[in-house]
Structures are given as C-alpha cells and as structure tokens.
Amino acid sequence: MAEYKCEKCNMSIGTMTCGTCGNELVHETLTKDDGSTVHVSQCPEGHGKVKSPMCCGQDMSCPI
C-alpha cells in the first residue's frame, strides 16, 4: 500500500482507490521535460492518475 506522509506534521494518507475499477492506486514518479519530477498515484488498469496529495503547503512524500 502506498502511504503518503507530510514531512512537517506527520499526517498520513493510506489507501486510495480508482473510482472506475476499485483497484488501489499505485505510486509513480513522472519526469517532466525540464528534468523535474512529479509524484502521482495512478490506476494500475490505466484509468488515470492524480498528483500526490498536499499537506502544510507542500507535496506529501511516499517512500515507495
């Protein structure tokens, strides 16, 4: 299970699922054209992806 955690306040988010198929979203890191990275959670069946959650004004991290 991908767990996102806030580095500032330690709030965490556990399982997120796809609304289309019900599968648990998996953590991925995308590399943009400029070389920077974006953390996302995506459906393993290809139904889409969402940017990682935010807390305390910053992206939450995922150790996976």
C-alpha positions as CSV (number, residue, x, y, z in Angstrom):
1,M,0.0,0.0,0.0
2,A,1.3,3.4,-0.9
3,E,1.3,5.7,2.1
4,Y,1.9,9.4,1.7
5,K,3.2,11.3,4.7
6,C,3.6,15.0,5.5
7,E,7.2,15.8,6.5
8,K,6.0,18.8,8.6
9,C,3.1,17.5,10.7
10,N,3.4,13.7,10.1
11,M,-0.2,13.5,8.8
12,S,-0.5,10.4,6.6
13,I,-2.9,9.1,3.9
14,G,-3.2,5.4,3.3
15,T,-5.1,3.5,0.6
16,M,-6.6,5.4,-2.3
17,T,-8.7,3.6,-4.9
18,C,-9.8,4.1,-8.5
19,G,-13.4,5.1,-8.8
20,T,-13.9,3.2,-12.0
21,C,-12.5,-0.2,-11.1
22,G,-11.9,-0.1,-7.4
23,N,-8.2,-1.1,-7.6
24,E,-5.8,0.5,-5.2
25,L,-3.8,3.4,-6.8
26,V,0.0,2.8,-7.1
27,H,2.7,5.4,-6.5
28,E,4.7,6.6,-9.6
29,T,7.2,9.3,-10.2
30,L,6.9,11.2,-13.5
31,T,9.9,13.1,-15.0
32,K,8.9,16.3,-16.8
33,D,10.6,17.6,-20.0
34,D,12.7,20.0,-17.8
35,G,14.0,17.1,-15.7
36,S,11.9,17.9,-12.6
37,T,9.8,15.2,-11.1
38,V,6.2,14.9,-10.1
39,H,4.8,12.3,-7.7
40,V,1.4,10.8,-8.7
41,S,-0.9,7.9,-7.8
42,Q,-2.2,6.0,-10.8
43,C,-4.7,3.3,-11.5
44,P,-2.8,0.0,-12.4
45,E,-5.6,-0.6,-15.1
46,G,-4.8,2.7,-16.8
47,H,-7.9,4.6,-15.8
48,G,-5.9,7.7,-15.0
49,K,-3.7,9.4,-12.4
50,V,-3.7,12.1,-9.8
51,K,-1.0,14.3,-8.4
52,S,0.2,13.4,-5.0
53,P,-1.7,14.8,-2.0
54,M,-0.6,18.1,-0.4
55,C,-0.4,19.0,3.3
56,C,1.0,22.1,5.1
57,G,1.5,23.7,1.7
58,Q,3.8,21.0,0.3
59,D,3.6,17.7,-1.6
60,M,3.3,14.7,0.7
61,S,6.1,12.1,0.2
62,C,5.8,8.4,-0.4
63,P,8.7,6.1,0.4
64,I,8.0,3.7,-2.5
